[in-house]
Amino acid sequence: MSTMVGHLSFENARVLVFGGTGAQGRSIIQALARTKRYRLSVLTRDKNSTKAAALASSFPDIEFVEGSYTTEEGLRNAFANQDVVYFCIDSFNVGEPFEYFWTFRAYEIAVQSKLKWFIFAGSGDRYGSLGMNEKYRNSHNIVSSRLTGWLMNQPLARLPWTILTGGVYAEMLGTLLRPTEEGDELFFHNPMDQDSVMPLIPLEMYGYRFEWALSHPEESIGKLLSAGPFFVTFPEVAAALQQVTGKKVQFRSITTSQWMEAISAHIDPDRRLPGGADPTDPTSFTFRKSFGAWWNIWKDQKEKKSEDMAWADEVYPTRPRGLKEWMEAVEYNGKQIVPLYEEF
């Protein structure tokens, strides 16, 4: 298919990735670097940091732009001489008010910088679709859903945009969602029902979807693109792991309070985010408050969606077609922390 929109081609485009040393951003870097068809840049506060050095070691052709997306100077330097940006802000480190402001400002500076395509890490409006009930207000990703709605109303003639959506990182099965071992058995304990559905997505799928978009701008600009999660219940997750390991694996529903107590050995549920936030600041939140609402959303999600994955057949025909295949591909055994995803 042609890679033209009007008279613009994205072959050999200059692509700037925000969050390139993080989970989603690294997935995109991996996918695009593999093709050797794009000139890649990553915005980082410190190009000599451990994460940046590791990224540079794996992908020596990447150019690092030193600066911060929470400064105008950093944004202008980052956008200079670029064609496409993947824009993703770490909610845990910025906070709601600043995530709104710097996304709006980044969009404005992208327009001023003559960028050709603004690709945003967005999400569906689950909070709004559930009547804005406070029990579902999970602060750590609600901003991206609101900004998704805002971006969808921006004129394409001013700055072409695409919104990339995904789900819960499948790699979290090695961290926050990891099962416990009791004798010879494994148990997934979390505040879900037997028929509650969670969209689990391998991180690599973000990169493949981004790669597909760059080759198909006519089908991507002005659209929400799903990176293709697996829609599964936790009894199905347990069954898949049992098939992979040969061990007996079960799912047990627990309360949110019990889940918070269980993780408190590793994470302080009452830690306030973003880090260093004033406890009296009403725009900050605790892990307990935000992830409690996050669990409420998935507990009450009962619908399994089916998605057209023809795009993935084109760019990633050897991909895992289900959760069991993914577990086998990454050698997940219920214990290990799968690379690419770091906990708090």
Secondary structure, DSSP 8 states (H G I E B T S, - for coil): ---EETTEE-TT-EEEETTTTSHHHHHHHHHHHHHT-SEEEEEES-TTSHHHHHHHHH-TT-EEEE--TTSHHHHHHHHTT-SEEEE---HHHH-HHHHHHHHHHHHHHHHHTT-SEEEEE----HHHHTTT-GGG--HHHHHHHHHHHHHTTS-TTTS-EEEEE--EEGGGGGTTT--EEETTEEEEEES--TT--EEEE-THHHHHHHHHHHH-HHHHTTSEEE---EEE-HHHHHHHHHHHH-SEEEEEE--HHHHHHHHTTTS-TT-EESTT--TT-TT-EEHHHHHHHHHHHHHT---------HHHHHH-TTS-SSHHHHHHHHT--SSS--TT----
